[in-house]
Amino acid sequence: MLLALAVAAVVWSLHGTGVNGANALAGWSGAREFAAGLIPPRFEGEFLRSVAAAVLETLQISIAALFLGVAMGLALSVPMAGNMGAPVWLAAGARLLAAVLRSVPELLWALLFVAVVGLGPAAGVYAISLHAAGLLAKLVSEQLEAVDPDPVEALRLTGASGFTVGMLSILPQARTGIASLVLYQWECNIRSSAIVGFVGAGGIGQAMGISMHLFRYRDLATLVLALLLLVLAVDQVSRSLRTRMGAVTHSLAPRRSRGPFGRR
């Protein structure tokens, strides 16, 4: 029954959104012309220097937004977690605030902050950090609630305070999962900065938006390649940090099969 409902929901959604092969094939000629305009990318020295500056600004936006988002998200996640023992009114208020922050897309936050602080990377930092705070608050609180309850109860039976229980039992169990979430949010911030840049919030996204509006498709191709390289580099750094923190488990190499009597 569940499978039938899932299939029915997919068919209903595809039909309601008009997704079919006919409209995809109808726009194929326009897609070919657009793709042809991207080749070859532009690699002149002066332009590459401007691309490098945009990449560095995007990296700065992602790191600054990560710092602010983690600070706000962790502050909200602690009262949201049921096993932290926060008052009901505080937990409910934190959940409501986190839901509001993550329900508003980064693009809408960016439009608001562009109107408040003006064009530039500061608007992008504020926009991304607010959305990241709401998302991290939910995910981190779930990590805190998913820890093994036995050590938590054992520490509480000794008469330890709620703060001590959280610092010595809950957080140590959840720290690798929290670290993994924070590093993944950093990768998301890179992609989000490219999106909010289209409304003037700085970074490589702003340069991409200008190139598209001026029909400079060769410039756009170079910017897309630069963004791709930045995402791959951040992904590699993130994986390396997760490995050092113990958030990545290395699988053992498969052994050769043995017979029933131990012979190969």
PyMOL commands that set and color helices and strands:
alter all, ss='L'
color gray80, all
select helices_A, chain A and resi 2-17+21-26+28-37+45-80+82-84+88-103+106-117+121-145+149-157+162-199+203-213+217-244
alter helices_A, ss='H'
color red, helices_A
deselect
rebuild
show_as cartoon
